[in-house]
Structure formats: C-alpha cells, structure tokens
Amino acid sequence: MTDNFRVLEINGGEVRGERPYPSHPFQLHLAPCPNGYTDAQIDDTIGSRRDFPWRPGTRLSLRARFSHEADQLVGTAGFGFWNASFGDPSIPWPMLPQATWFFFGSPPTDLPLAQAGPGQGWFTATLDTTTWRAVALAPLAPLVLLLNQFAGLRRRIWPWVQKRLQISFQPIQETMSEWHEYQLMWRASGCEFWLDGRLIHRTPCSPHGPLGFVCWIDNQYMVATASGRFRWGTIPVAASQFLEVDDLHIERIEA
C-alpha cells in the first residue's frame, strides 16, 4: 500500500494524529457545526478516475470505533473503495457510482439498497452502475420509477434492478462505539465483509474499478429511493463526533 493519502478538512473537520497517514493511528473529528457542510477525510482518490489505484484483488483491513452509536451519530461515515462519484470537492463533475464499503448514513438518508425498509444505519454495501447491464436500464428508468410507486410491483421489479446495478446490502448489528476489526475482500468474483474475524456478508456483486480508498465522516445526507424520491443536504452537528482508525492496511490479493 501507499502512504500517498490526501487529507481533507472542511469547515471544522479535522484529521488528528501523527503523519504520514495511514502508517499511524488517526482520528477524523467533526466539531459542532450548526450549518453548512463539514468533513474530515483521508483518501487516495487523486487525479483522474481512470488512474485510481485499486481494482478487484484487494484486501482492506483496519480497526475502528466511532464516538457515538447509530442512533446518535449524524451525517455519513465509513471506509472502503469508491469512484468519487459525487461530493468530492476536488472533482467537480459527477459520475455514475461504484463502491464497495462499510457505510453509515443517519436519517433522513435513504438509499435504494435494502429489499425492505430504509437504506440507512450502519451496513455493508456494494454498487456498480457503470456496467453495460446498468446503463442499459437508463431508457427504462421512467417506467421503473412509475411501477415502483406500487408496493406489489416494486417487490417484483426492484430485486431485478438491484441485480443489474450490482447492489448488495447487509445491516451491521454490532456496536459502533467500541473497537472492532473490519476486513473487506474485494475480488472479481465478489466481495466478503468480515467483522472481528466473522464473515458477516458475502456477495457475488463486485465493482470492476478502478476505485480509490476513502475513510471519512461528514454531516451530509442523501435520499435516492426506488420510488423516485431524490434530495440531499446537510444536518447540523450539535456535539463533536469522530471516527477513530488504527492498523489500516490495503494490499493486493488474488483477484
């Protein structure tokens, strides 16, 4: 792995610890923020997306804990790999998203991931909307959104859409404020998510990459539901919160 990590500190967000990251433990800290966007982040999503360093055949392992449990943390946070599809201030143009990661989103975040219930909380997820199977859905999007207004039809249609978008989703039941060991195995044949040495999610879904590593905490939310609701914004941060990380390693494995 490389120590060539970028540090983002926006509007009170702070990366604390001894540099270089991630060779040493670090803390991503948000101070109280009544309005506007705040972010603390390290990543290697530097330069052109086609030059991002990670592809299938990658293992991420780390220890992490949060300042709060899921019912008290606000915004989004997590770690894993993505293509910086939106929300990166250094890349002004959006892109169809790819990701495989451990992700947290507080209400009102609601992402089209779960078969039933809101796509929020602390969970594992994969997504790849850049494949030809996903792009081929674009002409059908108005019809899909129309049919998804009806619960019975949505239960039939959305699993098919999820498969074509390489979407997988698994809630994490363990505490967030205690230290846990996390591991993500990303191969062409699928992804495995491990917590404290236990396999908690295995999926054949796998983004094709290239992707960059990201570890962050911010006060953003996003709503993008299967029935066509779309909105995003920021949530006031009333009290300091953080994500603390140790023993971070990224390495190549058999693809």
N, C-alpha and C positions, 0 to 999 in steps of 0.2 A: 504494500500500500504506500501511499504518498502522504507527506506532511504538507502538501501544497493546497491547504484549505483556505478558502476565503472566509472572512468574518464580517457579518452584517449586524450592525447595531443601530436601530432606528427608533427615534422618539422615546428614549428612556430604556430601550432594550440594551442589555449588556452581556458580553461574554466574559466570564470570570474564570481565572485560572492561569497557570503558568504556560506560556507558549514555548514551542510550537504545539498547536492542536493537530491531531488528537493524541500526541505522544504522552500527554499528561491529563489528569482528570480536569474537567471543566464544568462550569455551571452556566446555563442560559437563563438569564434573570430578567424579569419584567417588573419595573417599578409601577406604582399606581398611575393609571393613565385615564383621565376622565373622558377624553375624546381624541379622535384621530387613530392612526394605525401605529402600533408598536410591535417590534420584532427583535428577537435575539436568535442568531443562526450561524452555523458553520456549514459549508458545503464545498463541493468541487465542481459545481455547475458553472464553469468558467469558459468563456469563449463560445464558439459555435456549438449548437446542439449536436451536430454530427461528430464532434470531437470529444463528447463526454466520455469518461474513461471506462465505464463499466458495462458489461454485457453478460448474457447467461454464462454460467460458470463462475459465479461469485458467491462468497460467503461473508456475511456481516455478523459480527458478534460484539456484544458490549454488555455492561452493567448500567442500570439506570434507575432513577427514582424521581418522582415528582413532589412538589411541595404540597399538593392537595389531592384528594380523591376526585373521582369523575364528577361527583355532584357539586363540587366547589370550584374546580378549575374552569376558567373561561377561555374561549378562543379555540385555536387549533394547536397541535403539537405532535411531535413524533420523530421517527428516524427511519431511513430506508433509502430507496432509489426512485427518482422521477426524472422527467424530461423538462422540468421548469416550465410547465405548460402555461402557467398564469401566476401572477402575484410576485414574480421576481423583479425587483426594481431595476436590475441591470439588463433585463431582456424585455424590451418594450412591446414586442409583438407576441400574442398568444399562439398556442399550438394545440392540436388535439392531444389529450393527455395519455401518458403511460406512467405507471407506477407499480411498485411492489414495496410495501412498507407496513410498519406499525404506526397507526394513526389515531389521534384523538380529536374529536370535534364536539364542542359543547352546544347545547341548544342556543339559537334556533337552527344550527347546522342540520341539514337533512339531505343526504346524498343517495343516489339511486343504486344502492348496494345490497341492502337486505331484501330477502324474499317477502318479509312482512315486518312492519314496524319501521321506525325512523333509522336512517343511516347516520347514527351519531353515537357518542360514547367512545370507549377505548376498544380498538379492534385491529385485526389484521385485514389487509385488503390487497388485491391486485386489480389492474385495469390496463387495457391497451385498446384505444380507439383508433389506432393508426393503421391497422391491418386492412387488407382489401375487403375482408368479410365485414368489418365495422364500417368502412367508408361506403360500402355498397348499400348500407341501411339509410344513408342520407336522404335519397328520394322518398323513402317510406316514412320519414320522421313525422310529417304532419298526420298521416293516418295512424301511426303507432300512438302518438300523443292523444289523438281523438279517442281511439279504442281504449286507451288506458284510463279514461275517465270512469269506466265501468269496472267495478271491482272484479266481477267474474271473468271478464275478458282479460283484465290485467294479470290475473293469476295464470292465465294460459300463455299470454304473449310475452310478458316480461322475462320469464326464465329463458326463452329463446333469444331475446335481445341480450341478456346478460352473457350467455354463452358466446355470442358473436363479438361482444365487447371485452371478452376475457375478464369478466368481473367475478371476483370471489370475495367473500366477506365472512369473518368469524369474530364475534364479540369475545373479549378477554375478561374473565371473571375475577382474576386476581387483583389485589390491591395495587394502587398506583404509587402511593406514598412510601412504600417500603422498597428496598433494593431487590431487584430481580435480574437474572441473567437472560438476555434475549439473543436469539440467533435466527438469521434468515438465510436459507439456502436457495439460491436462485439459479435454476438450470433451465435449459431449453425445454425439457420435458415437464416442467412445473416448478412450483415453489413450496418450500416447507418452512413453517414458523415454529420455533421452539422457545419455551419459557422454562427456566430452571431445569433444563435437561429433559423436559417433557415435550413431545410433539403435540402442539395444540391446533395446528391447521395444515393440511396438505391439499394442494390443488393442482390440477393439470394446467391451469392458467399461468401464463408466463409472458411478460412483455418482452419484445425482441430487442429493445435497446437501440442505440446506446443510451445509457442513463447516467445521471450524476448522483452522488451521495448527498443527502441533506439531513440535518438534525436541527430542529427549530422549536420555538414557542412564540406564538403571537396572539393577537386578540381579534382575529378575523373569524367570520362565519360565512358559510355558503349554503344555499338551498338550491338544489337541482334535482327535482323529483321525477319519477317515471311518468307522472301525470302532467308534467309540463310546467311546474312552478319553478321560476328562476329568480333568485335575488342573492345579493351578498352585501356585506358591510362589516362594521367593527362593533365590538362590545366593550363598554367601559370596564377597566380593570380597577376594582375598588381597593385591593390589597396586593402586595407583592406576591409573585408566584415564580416558580422556577422548574427547570428540568436539569437534573444533575447526571453526568455521564462519566464512566470510568471504564478502563480496559477495552477501549474501542479498537477493533481490528477489522480490516477488509482485505480479503485475499482471494486469489484465483483458485478455483477448484475445477474438477472435470465438468465440462458443460453437459 
